[in-house]
């Protein structure tokens, strides 16, 4: 049986659902091994959280260099693991960190790379959505180890419990990976809302908010939802770019996606069109978002959202 590696994805000290999604894709025709990169002394605790999805083995690499030399050290370590273990492929979460690591690993191992896949078949054929999601492409890596980054929330995860065997590996950073050094870092400020890519419900605001996200946030809080934003809203400085949903932002696939004051540009749809249920609120009855929505409400979000929130709260306390 072939062997596929995945890079375990973490939010703080907990393994994310994205790891199970990667494992689900990898397990279609292979034994799955998760790589855990950790600070000295923390590998065992992180590995213990890698317990969802069809994962047979966990390889733990501990090094202080991951904090000091960032993605260069991470890619260097993974390349060394690949040289030792010779897997058929490596799957990594397709976010900024994951794609940079993947690119560096591909160069280090002289391998081909595919980014932003939304599915990976048993024969390692990757499916990508291009041109704003209007075209589907199927492709395979033809050289070396198949390095593929997979968009979070694009694959239905097998969340069954697993008890993988854990192996610790040594790592000596190369001189090339030491060329850049991280002198300081500040972790992102975490709010009380769910992580955007992990949330079951996402409420997003766009140009229709006119810069006022208070109703969007209040409605989201009544649902226990994450808050997203369109590119128009983030480019205008109305909401942080870390919350942008779309082709150049984050891809979400929640059970419920509520688009408020978002017209539905192709690049935004590419980041949310796989949501299970889509509700759109927009003053323009011709807005393209209504073509994608399961339920469309033609109206001003500043009038619609407070009414919806009041009804939700009445149900909660009724």
Secondary structure as GFF3:
##gff-version 3
##sequence-region A 1 318
A	DSSP	beta_strand	2	7	.	.	.	ID=ss1
A	DSSP	beta_strand	10	11	.	.	.	ID=ss2
A	DSSP	beta_strand	14	15	.	.	.	ID=ss3
A	DSSP	alpha_helix	17	26	.	.	.	ID=ss4
A	DSSP	beta_strand	30	38	.	.	.	ID=ss5
A	DSSP	alpha_helix	43	48	.	.	.	ID=ss6
A	DSSP	beta_strand	57	62	.	.	.	ID=ss7
A	DSSP	alpha_helix	65	85	.	.	.	ID=ss8
A	DSSP	beta_strand	89	93	.	.	.	ID=ss9
A	DSSP	alpha_helix	96	109	.	.	.	ID=ss10
A	DSSP	beta_strand	113	120	.	.	.	ID=ss11
A	DSSP	beta_strand	126	130	.	.	.	ID=ss12
A	DSSP	beta_strand	135	139	.	.	.	ID=ss13
A	DSSP	beta_strand	146	150	.	.	.	ID=ss14
A	DSSP	beta_strand	165	169	.	.	.	ID=ss15
A	DSSP	three_ten_helix	176	178	.	.	.	ID=ss16
A	DSSP	beta_strand	201	205	.	.	.	ID=ss17
A	DSSP	three_ten_helix	207	209	.	.	.	ID=ss18
A	DSSP	alpha_helix	214	223	.	.	.	ID=ss19
A	DSSP	beta_strand	226	229	.	.	.	ID=ss20
A	DSSP	alpha_helix	231	235	.	.	.	ID=ss21
A	DSSP	three_ten_helix	241	243	.	.	.	ID=ss22
A	DSSP	beta_strand	256	260	.	.	.	ID=ss23
A	DSSP	alpha_helix	266	269	.	.	.	ID=ss24
A	DSSP	beta_strand	277	282	.	.	.	ID=ss25
A	DSSP	alpha_helix	289	292	.	.	.	ID=ss26
A	DSSP	beta_strand	295	298	.	.	.	ID=ss27
A	DSSP	alpha_helix	301	317	.	.	.	ID=ss28
###
